[in-house]
Amino acid sequence: MPGEPHPATNPIRPIPARRPISWVVLVAMFGPGLMVMLADTDVGSAITAAQSGVAWGYAMILPQLVLMPILYFVQEMTVRLGIVTQKGHGEAIREHFGIGWGLLSVTTLFLVSVGALITEFSGIAGVSQLLGIPVWIGVSMAAVVLIGIGFSGTYQRVEWIGIALGLLEVAFFVTAILSHPRAASVVQGLATVPLTRPGYLFLLAANVGAVIMPWMIFYQQGAVIDKRWGVNDIPKARRDTAVGAVITQLLMIAIVITAAATLRLHHVMNLSSVAQISTGLSAVLGRVAGQLIWGAGIVGAGFVAALVASVAGAWGISEVLGIPHSFNRRVKEAPWFYVIYSFAHIAGAVLVILSVDLIQLTVDVEVMNAMLLPIVLGFLLALEARALPAEFRMRGWYRWLVYGLCSVVMAFGLYTVVAVL
């Protein structure tokens, strides 16, 4: 009859059963944003969060929540710059501001990348000591593994391995649960922000400075290019970045809670290294939680942050020098890129193995990061205004909000430097 579908051309098909989403599909939904945010909760940040929890209890939770949107705003700019221009951060600076400014940017990047590797390898050295492994063996093995990951074949493989290692940081959620925090105390801490106290203000500045790492900007801008994301992928990249920003700050909150609910209550106040924090946690929560679980979180934080920092350094330097740089290229197609990537790990590992005062070395690195933060954020804001077509730039109240928040972050970074010196 007229209007009826012909059985041969429109067969009735059964509705397929809904299949559960596999872990591979879940991982594929995320990318550079999750990777770089997991790296943001690095060893230095974990120590800073633990010190905050011991010194001020749950009063440091609210600032971690406030830092979520700030972190997202900064990294979202790198997403748009990378996807729209298809140029890495160093290359964009060289193109729009000249080779001199480009060399300045990669000089700061090299310093903070090696500095980050020192911090991460120091954390791995601390875990090695807890397990009775000589520092030189533990750090050397970590460096070899990280170099091997870079030679694994493609950027996508590097990213998947990095995210898998970073997910070991879930251990921080476990220690927070095992510490059994009192809900009433947590709520009271959320309503307590003693900004007039110099000690609180200093640790607040340290937490702010630890949120935006210069190598994060170089990494994510280069990663969206190696991942071959285009303009249509901007919404996906933004979701990826937003989820990562929430996760990394929740990890910081978990560490604050762990320290506040255990070490602070038992008056364990001297916490300058991974080993000291672990010893204190072991005395309260037992060896499994204090050494194995906490240690697993530190190892995950150290590995993923070392990977991101070294990749960022290799990308940035290669971009400014105009040499091939991609994990999607074979070694013979981009030899200097792989040399720079490998050298960064070797330099960081050697400095940690030879250092007699890892605590002071880590503090020096954090101060250097704070000093260089205004330069890095300044370049990022300038590129957003100059390198992007008008339709992709920030506008209206959103633009002024981001400018204002970035100014606050830079001011806190400078305050940290002044306070330490």
C-alpha positions as CSV (number, residue, x, y, z in Angstrom):
1,M,0.0,0.0,0.0
2,P,1.1,3.6,-0.6
3,G,3.2,5.0,2.3
4,E,4.2,1.6,3.7
5,P,7.9,0.8,3.9
6,H,9.0,-1.9,1.5
7,P,10.2,-4.9,3.6
8,A,13.2,-5.3,1.3
9,T,14.4,-1.7,1.6
10,N,13.4,-0.9,5.2
11,P,13.8,-4.1,7.2
12,I,12.9,-3.9,10.9
13,R,16.1,-4.3,12.9
14,P,16.2,-5.3,16.5
15,I,17.5,-2.6,18.9
16,P,21.0,-3.7,20.0
17,A,21.6,-4.3,23.6
18,R,23.5,-1.5,25.4
19,R,27.0,-2.7,26.2
20,P,28.9,-1.4,29.2
21,I,31.6,1.1,28.4
22,S,35.1,-0.5,28.5
23,W,38.0,1.0,30.3
24,V,39.7,1.6,27.0
25,V,36.8,3.8,25.8
26,L,36.8,5.6,29.2
27,V,40.5,6.4,28.8
28,A,40.0,7.5,25.2
29,M,37.5,10.1,26.4
30,F,40.4,11.9,28.1
31,G,43.8,13.1,27.0
32,P,46.3,15.9,27.6
33,G,44.1,17.6,30.2
34,L,43.9,14.7,32.5
35,M,47.5,13.8,32.0
36,V,48.8,17.3,32.8
37,M,46.5,17.7,35.8
38,L,47.6,14.4,37.3
39,A,51.1,15.7,36.9
40,D,50.1,18.9,38.7
41,T,49.7,17.0,41.9
42,D,53.4,16.3,41.9
43,V,55.7,15.4,44.7
44,G,56.3,19.0,45.7
45,S,52.6,19.7,45.7
46,A,52.0,16.7,47.8
47,I,54.5,17.8,50.4
48,T,53.1,21.3,50.4
49,A,49.6,20.0,50.9
50,A,50.7,17.8,53.8
51,Q,52.5,20.7,55.4
52,S,49.3,22.8,55.1
53,G,47.2,20.1,56.7
54,V,49.6,19.7,59.6
55,A,50.0,23.5,60.2
56,W,46.4,24.7,59.6
57,G,44.2,21.6,59.6
58,Y,41.1,21.7,57.4
59,A,41.4,25.5,56.9
60,M,43.4,24.8,53.7
61,I,40.6,22.9,52.0
62,L,38.6,26.0,50.8
63,P,41.6,27.5,48.9
64,Q,42.0,24.2,47.1
65,L,38.4,24.4,45.9
66,V,38.8,28.0,44.8
67,L,41.9,27.1,42.8
68,M,39.9,24.6,40.6
69,P,38.5,27.3,38.2
70,I,41.8,29.2,38.2
71,L,43.7,26.1,37.0
72,Y,41.0,25.5,34.4
73,F,41.1,29.0,33.0
74,V,44.9,29.0,32.6
75,Q,45.1,25.6,30.9
76,E,42.0,26.2,28.7
77,M,44.0,29.1,27.1
78,T,46.7,26.7,26.2
79,V,44.2,24.3,24.6
80,R,42.8,27.1,22.3
81,L,46.3,28.3,21.4
82,G,47.5,24.8,20.5
83,I,44.4,23.7,18.6
84,V,43.8,26.9,16.7
85,T,47.3,27.9,15.8
86,Q,48.7,24.3,15.6
87,K,51.9,25.7,17.1
88,G,53.6,24.8,20.3
89,H,54.1,27.4,23.1
90,G,57.8,28.0,22.3
91,E,57.2,28.2,18.5
92,A,54.3,30.7,19.0
93,I,56.5,33.0,21.2
94,R,59.3,32.9,18.7
95,E,56.9,33.7,15.8
96,H,55.1,36.6,17.6
97,F,57.8,38.1,19.8
98,G,61.1,37.2,18.1
99,I,63.9,34.7,18.7
100,G,65.2,36.6,21.7
101,W,62.0,36.3,23.7
102,G,61.7,32.7,22.4
103,L,65.2,31.9,23.8
104,L,64.2,33.5,27.1
105,S,61.1,31.4,27.3
106,V,62.9,28.1,26.7
107,T,65.7,29.0,29.1
108,T,63.1,29.4,31.9
109,L,61.4,26.2,30.6
110,F,64.7,24.3,30.8
111,L,65.3,25.4,34.3
112,V,61.8,24.6,35.6
113,S,61.8,21.3,33.8
114,V,65.0,20.1,35.2
115,G,63.9,21.5,38.6
116,A,60.7,19.6,38.3
117,L,62.6,16.4,37.6
118,I,64.8,17.0,40.6
119,T,61.6,17.3,42.8
120,E,60.0,14.1,41.3
121,F,63.2,12.1,41.5
122,S,63.7,13.3,45.1
123,G,60.2,11.8,45.9
124,I,61.1,8.5,44.2
125,A,64.4,8.6,46.2
126,G,62.4,8.9,49.4
127,V,60.2,6.0,48.5
128,S,63.3,4.0,47.6
129,Q,64.7,4.7,51.1
130,L,61.5,3.5,52.7
131,L,61.6,0.2,50.8
132,G,65.3,-0.3,51.6
133,I,66.5,0.3,48.1
134,P,69.6,2.4,47.6
135,V,68.8,5.8,46.2
136,W,71.0,5.5,43.2
137,I,69.4,2.3,42.1
138,G,65.8,3.5,42.6
139,V,66.4,6.8,40.8
140,S,68.4,5.2,38.0
141,M,65.7,2.7,37.4
142,A,63.0,5.4,37.3
143,A,65.1,7.4,34.8
144,V,65.5,4.4,32.5
145,V,61.8,3.6,32.6
146,L,60.8,7.2,31.8
147,I,63.3,7.4,28.9
148,G,61.9,4.0,27.6
149,I,58.4,5.4,27.7
150,G,59.4,8.2,25.4
151,F,60.8,5.7,22.9
152,S,57.6,3.6,23.0
153,G,56.4,4.6,19.5
154,T,53.6,7.2,19.5
155,Y,52.3,10.1,21.5
156,Q,49.1,8.3,22.2
157,R,51.0,5.4,23.8
158,V,53.1,7.8,25.9
159,E,49.8,9.5,27.1
160,W,48.1,6.2,28.0
161,I,51.2,5.0,30.0
162,G,51.4,8.4,31.7
163,I,47.7,8.4,32.8
164,A,48.0,4.8,34.0
165,L,51.0,5.8,36.2
166,G,49.3,8.9,37.4
167,L,46.2,7.0,38.5
168,L,48.4,5.5,41.3
169,E,47.6,8.8,43.0
170,V,44.2,7.4,43.8
171,A,46.2,6.1,46.8
172,F,45.8,9.6,48.4
173,F,42.1,9.1,48.5
174,V,42.6,5.8,50.3
175,T,44.8,7.4,53.0
176,A,42.2,10.2,53.4
177,I,39.5,7.6,54.0
178,L,41.7,5.6,56.4
179,S,42.4,8.7,58.4
180,H,38.7,8.9,59.4
181,P,38.3,12.7,59.5
182,R,35.5,14.1,61.6
183,A,32.8,15.7,59.4
184,A,32.1,18.5,61.8
185,S,35.8,19.4,61.9
186,V,36.0,19.5,58.1
187,V,32.9,21.8,57.9
188,Q,34.4,24.1,60.5
189,G,37.6,24.2,58.6
190,L,35.8,25.2,55.4
191,A,34.5,28.2,57.2
192,T,37.9,29.2,58.5
193,V,40.3,31.3,56.4
194,P,42.8,33.2,58.6
195,L,44.2,35.5,56.0
196,T,45.6,37.8,58.6
197,R,48.0,35.2,59.9
198,P,51.4,35.3,58.2
199,G,52.0,31.6,58.5
200,Y,48.7,30.8,56.8
201,L,49.3,33.4,54.1
202,F,52.7,31.9,53.3
203,L,51.4,28.4,52.9
204,L,48.5,29.7,50.9
205,A,51.0,31.4,48.5
206,A,52.9,28.1,48.3
207,N,49.7,26.2,47.4
208,V,48.8,28.8,44.7
209,G,52.3,28.7,43.3
210,A,52.2,24.9,43.1
211,V,49.0,25.0,41.1
212,I,50.3,26.5,37.9
213,M,53.6,24.9,36.8
214,P,55.3,26.5,33.8
215,W,55.9,23.2,32.1
216,M,52.2,22.4,32.2
217,I,51.5,25.2,29.7
218,F,54.2,24.0,27.3
219,Y,53.1,20.4,27.6
220,Q,49.3,20.8,27.0
221,Q,49.8,23.2,24.1
222,G,52.1,20.7,22.4
223,A,50.1,17.7,23.3
224,V,46.9,18.7,21.6
225,I,48.9,19.1,18.4
226,D,50.6,15.7,18.7
227,K,47.1,14.3,19.4
228,R,46.0,15.8,16.1
229,W,43.0,17.6,17.7
230,G,41.3,20.2,15.5
231,V,38.9,23.1,16.1
232,N,35.9,20.7,16.4
233,D,37.7,19.0,19.3
234,I,37.9,22.2,21.4
235,P,34.7,21.3,23.5
236,K,36.2,17.9,24.2
237,A,39.5,19.3,25.1
238,R,37.8,21.7,27.5
239,R,35.9,18.9,29.2
240,D,39.1,16.9,29.5
241,T,40.8,19.9,31.1
242,A,37.9,20.7,33.5
243,V,37.7,17.1,34.7
244,G,41.4,17.1,35.3
245,A,41.3,20.3,37.2
246,V,38.7,18.9,39.6
247,I,40.6,15.7,40.1
248,T,43.9,17.3,40.8
249,Q,42.5,19.6,43.5
250,L,40.5,16.8,45.0
251,L,43.8,14.9,45.3
252,M,45.3,17.9,47.1
253,I,42.3,18.0,49.4
254,A,42.7,14.3,50.2
255,I,46.4,14.9,51.2
256,V,45.4,17.9,53.4
257,I,42.7,15.8,55.1
258,T,45.1,12.9,55.6
259,A,47.7,15.1,57.3
260,A,45.1,17.1,59.3
261,A,43.3,14.0,60.6
262,T,46.4,12.1,61.6
263,L,49.7,14.0,61.8
264,R,48.3,17.2,63.2
265,L,46.3,15.5,65.9
266,H,49.4,13.5,67.0
267,H,51.6,16.6,66.9
268,V,53.9,15.3,64.1
269,M,55.0,18.7,62.9
270,N,58.4,18.3,61.1
271,L,57.4,17.4,57.6
272,S,59.9,18.4,54.9
273,S,60.3,15.2,53.0
274,V,58.4,12.1,51.7
275,A,60.2,9.9,54.2
276,Q,59.2,12.1,57.2
277,I,55.6,12.2,56.2
278,S,55.6,8.5,55.6
279,T,57.1,7.8,59.0
280,G,54.5,10.0,60.7
281,L,51.6,8.3,58.9
282,S,53.0,4.9,59.7
283,A,53.0,5.7,63.4
284,V,49.3,6.6,63.2
285,L,47.8,4.5,60.4
286,G,50.2,1.6,60.3
287,R,52.9,0.5,57.9
288,V,50.6,-0.5,55.0
289,A,49.0,2.9,54.8
290,G,52.0,5.0,55.8
291,Q,54.5,3.3,53.5
292,L,52.9,1.2,50.8
293,I,49.7,3.2,50.1
294,W,51.3,6.6,50.6
295,G,54.4,5.5,48.7
296,A,52.3,4.3,45.8
297,G,50.7,7.7,45.5
298,I,54.1,9.4,45.6
299,V,55.5,7.1,42.9
300,G,52.5,7.8,40.7
301,A,52.9,11.5,41.2
302,G,56.6,11.5,40.6
303,F,56.5,9.4,37.4
304,V,53.7,11.3,35.7
305,A,55.0,14.7,36.6
306,A,58.6,13.7,35.5
307,L,57.2,12.5,32.2
308,V,55.2,15.7,31.6
309,A,58.0,18.0,32.6
310,S,60.6,16.3,30.4
311,V,58.3,16.2,27.4
312,A,57.4,19.9,27.8
313,G,61.1,20.8,28.0
314,A,61.9,18.8,24.9
315,W,59.0,20.2,22.9
316,G,59.6,23.8,24.0
317,I,63.4,23.8,23.2
318,S,62.8,22.0,19.9
319,E,60.1,24.5,18.9
320,V,62.2,27.6,19.5
321,L,65.2,26.0,17.7
322,G,63.0,24.9,14.8
323,I,63.9,21.3,14.8
324,P,61.5,18.3,14.4
325,H,59.7,17.4,17.6
326,S,57.1,14.7,18.0
327,F,56.6,11.3,19.5
328,N,54.8,10.4,16.3
329,R,58.2,10.7,14.5
330,R,60.8,7.9,14.6
331,V,64.1,8.6,16.4
332,K,66.0,9.0,13.1
333,E,63.4,11.6,12.0
334,A,63.7,13.7,15.2
335,P,67.0,12.7,16.8
336,W,67.7,16.0,18.7
337,F,64.2,15.9,20.2
338,Y,64.8,12.5,21.7
339,V,68.3,13.5,22.8
340,I,66.9,16.5,24.7
341,Y,64.1,14.4,26.2
342,S,66.6,11.8,27.4
343,F,69.2,14.3,28.7
344,A,66.6,16.0,30.9
345,H,66.0,12.8,32.8
346,I,69.7,12.0,33.1
347,A,70.5,15.5,34.4
348,G,67.7,15.3,37.0
349,A,68.6,11.9,38.1
350,V,72.3,12.7,38.5
351,L,71.6,15.9,40.5
352,V,69.4,13.9,42.9
353,I,71.9,11.0,43.3
354,L,74.8,13.4,44.0
355,S,72.8,15.8,46.2
356,V,73.4,15.6,50.0
357,D,70.5,17.8,50.9
358,L,67.4,16.8,48.9
359,I,65.1,18.9,51.1
360,Q,67.0,22.2,50.4
361,L,67.2,21.3,46.8
362,T,63.4,20.8,46.6
363,V,62.8,24.1,48.4
364,D,65.1,25.9,45.9
365,V,63.2,24.4,43.0
366,E,59.9,25.6,44.4
367,V,61.2,29.2,44.8
368,M,62.6,29.2,41.3
369,N,59.1,28.1,39.9
370,A,57.5,31.0,41.8
371,M,60.0,33.5,40.4
372,L,59.4,32.4,36.8
373,L,55.7,32.1,37.0
374,P,55.0,35.8,36.1
375,I,57.1,35.4,33.0
376,V,55.3,32.3,31.8
377,L,51.8,33.6,32.5
378,G,52.6,36.9,31.0
379,F,53.6,35.2,27.7
380,L,50.5,33.1,27.8
381,L,48.1,36.1,28.2
382,A,50.0,38.0,25.5
383,L,49.8,35.1,23.0
384,E,46.1,34.6,23.7
385,A,45.5,38.3,22.7
386,R,47.9,38.3,19.7
387,A,48.2,34.8,18.2
388,L,44.5,33.8,18.1
389,P,42.0,35.0,15.5
390,A,39.4,37.4,17.0
391,E,36.6,34.7,17.2
392,F,38.7,32.5,19.4
393,R,39.9,35.1,21.9
394,M,38.4,35.8,25.3
395,R,35.9,38.6,25.4
396,G,33.9,40.7,27.9
397,W,33.7,39.9,31.6
398,Y,35.3,36.5,31.1
399,R,38.5,38.1,29.8
400,W,38.7,40.5,32.7
401,L,38.0,37.6,35.2
402,V,40.8,35.5,33.8
403,Y,43.2,38.5,33.7
404,G,42.4,39.3,37.3
405,L,42.9,35.7,38.5
406,C,46.1,35.3,36.7
407,S,47.4,38.6,38.3
408,V,46.5,37.2,41.7
409,V,48.4,33.9,41.0
410,M,51.5,35.9,39.8
411,A,51.3,38.1,42.9
412,F,51.2,35.1,45.2
413,G,54.2,33.6,43.3
414,L,56.2,36.7,43.9
415,Y,55.1,36.8,47.6
416,T,56.4,33.3,48.0
417,V,59.8,34.3,46.7
418,V,60.0,37.4,49.0
419,A,58.9,35.4,52.0
420,V,61.4,32.7,51.5
421,L,64.3,35.0,50.8
